[in-house]
């Protein structure tokens, strides 16, 4: 009996396999494990665990991993001239948009797994708090979805989506969001940080300062990334339909 693969699943696994097979995927594994490797060099406390997790993993490694991965999800299809094969009719364009977004999120989560598990194990062993990794895991999922939602459509239309993403992280999130009131709400990793702060309890003062005008809350963070996801799917679907008319 022949097993039929649904178009959405086929697109998802095709993009996921391509993203995971890129050489840069190995570098991203090391990047997202850097915070855990750093934890091997000093005596861990819950405070130092939070400082390293937020400062290196949530604020740096995850955003860079997210933008690189999401920008390539459909961006590589465009640059390698394989988009016509992906858009074979009668596959709905929204299905391509959803599948590519899910593949990006799954890739970010996959390359981050080693670092999260290692950091969790080290933190639990050092502090005796076996749940110390839950806030990091939840924040990772939220951040992965957020950056994928933003940069999947950007990667579809911009050849230099990585440069655009780095400018967004370094200038907008890194500088402007820290000094201009209200801009922090547009920082994706800070949205994840609100969930981390909500689930992680008391945080070091400097970590709290990173929230700027945002308040801790897992539910609010989830709602925000779901809205970003809906906007992303709508925008990507529209862009794919424009390619049909080109």
N, C-alpha and C positions, 0 to 999 in steps of 0.2 A: 504494500500500500504506500503510495507516494505522499509524503508530508508536504503540505503547502505552507509556505512562509508568507505571512501577511506583509504587504508593502511597507507599512510603518516600521515593523520589526526589522525588515531587511535593510531599510535605510539607516535605522539606528545602529545595527551591528556593523554595517559597512563603514559608517563614519567613526564609530567607537574603535574598530579595529585599526583604521588608518591613523587615528590620533594616538593610539597606544603604541603603534609600530614606529612612530617617528623617533629619530635619535634624541630629539630634545625631551622626549618623555622621560628618559633615564635621568637627564639633568634635573627635571622637575621633581622627580622622586627624591633626589638628594637635597634639592632646595627646600622641599616641604618637610624634610627630616632634619634640617640644620638645627632647628630649635631643640630637638631631642638630643642630638649629638652634643650640643652645647651644655645640656643638663648633665652630661657625663663628667664635666670638668669641675663641678663644685658641689657643695652640700646643698641639697634642695630643701626648701621650705615651701609652704603654700604661697607665700608672698613672692618668692623668686620664681616659682613655677608660673604664676600669673604674669609676672613681668616679662619673662622670656616668651611665653606663649603669645601674649598680646603683641609685644614689641617686634618680634621676629616672624612668628607664624601668621597671625591674623592680619597684621598691618602691612607685611612685606611679601612673604612667600606665597600666601594664598592669592592676593590680588594679582601678582605677576603671573602665577600659574593659571588663574582664571582667564585673564585677558589673552594670553598666548594661546591657550586651548580653544577658547570660544571664537577668537578671530580666525582660527584655522578650520573650524568646523565646516563652514560653507565657503570660507575664503580660499581654501586650497582647491576646492572643486572649481571655483571660478578661474584661478590662476593656472590650473592644470588643464583647463578646457574640457573637464569631465561633467560640467553642469548639465549639458543636454541629455546625458544618460540618466542623470538623477531625476530630471524633470519629465521623464517619459509619461505622456498622458495615458490613461486618465487619472493618475495619482493626484489627489487634491493637494494644492499648494500648502494649505494649513498643516497637512500631515507631514510634509517635508520639514516645515518650520518646527513643529513639535518634536519630531524625531531628532533633528539636528541639535536642538536645545537640550534634550534629554541626554544625547550622546556626549555633549560638552560637559554637562553636570556629572555624568557618570565617570568621565575621564578624570576630572579634577578630584573627585572623591577617591578614585582608584589610586592615583599617584600620591595622594595625601595619606593613605591608610598606614603605611609603614611608619611615618613620623608620628602620627597620632597614637598608634599602639605602643610605640617605644616610649614616647613621652608619658603616656598614661601609666605604663608599667613602672617607669622610674619614679614618677610622682607618687603613685600608690605605695611603692616600697619605702620611699623616704619619709612620707608623711603619715602613713597608715590610713589615709583617706582613699578608699577604693573607688569612690565616685568622682575623684578629682578630674577625670577626663571627660565627663559628660558635657560640661559647658563648652569645652573645646570642640567636641564632636558636633554638637548642635550648631554652634557658630560656624563651623566649617561648611555644613550643608547649606546654611542660609547664605553665606558669602559665595559659595560655588554657584548657587542658583542666581544670585544677584548679578555677578559679573558675566555669567553666561547669557543672561537675559539682555544685558546691555551690548555685549561685544559680538554675539552671533550675527545680528543684523549689520553692525558696523563692519565686521569682516567681510560681509557680502558685498559691500559697496566701496570699501576703502582698501587700497592695496597696501597701505602702511598702517594697518590697524594696530599693530604692536606699538609703534611709535606714538600713535594717538592715545593708546591706553597708558603708556608710561608717562606721557605728559599729564594725563588725567590723574594718575596716582601721585606723581611727584609734585605737581603744581597745584591742582585743584584740591585733592584730598590731603596732601602733605602740608601745604602752606595756607591756601585760601580758607579751607574749612576750619583751620585752627584759629584764624584771626578775625574772620567775618562772622558775625552772629547770624544764625539761621542756615548757613551753608553746610554745616555738618550733616544735616538731614539728607543731603545728596551724596554723602560718602558711603559707598556700599559696605566697606569693611566695618565702618562704625555702626551700621545697621546690625551687622552680625555681632559687634561688640555689645550692643544693648542686650542681646539675648545672653551673651556670655556673662555680663555683669548681673543679669537677673538670676541666672542659674548658679553663678559662682559665689554669691554672697559678698562678703566684704572684700574689696579690692584695694591694692595700694593706691595712695593718693594720686601719683602720677598717672596711673591707669585710669582712674576716675576722671582726671582732667581731659583725657583724650575724647571723652564723650561729648565735651563742649556743652551744647544746649540740649542734647538728647538725654532721655531718661531711660533707665533700664526697663526692659520689657520684652519677653519672648513673643507674646502674642502680636504686639505691634510690629516686631521685626518680620514675623511670618507674613502678616498682611501686606507689608510694604513690598516684599519680594514677590508675592503672588500678583500684586498689581503690576510690578515690573515685568513679570512673566507674561501676563495678558497683553501688555503693550508690545512686548518683544514679538510674540507670536503674530499679533496683528500686523506689525511693521514688516516682519520677515515675509509673511504671506503676501503682502502688497508688493514688496520688492521682487519676489519670485514671479508674481503675475506680470509685473512690468517687463521681466526678462522674456516672458512668453510673447509679448507684443513687440519686442525689439527686433 
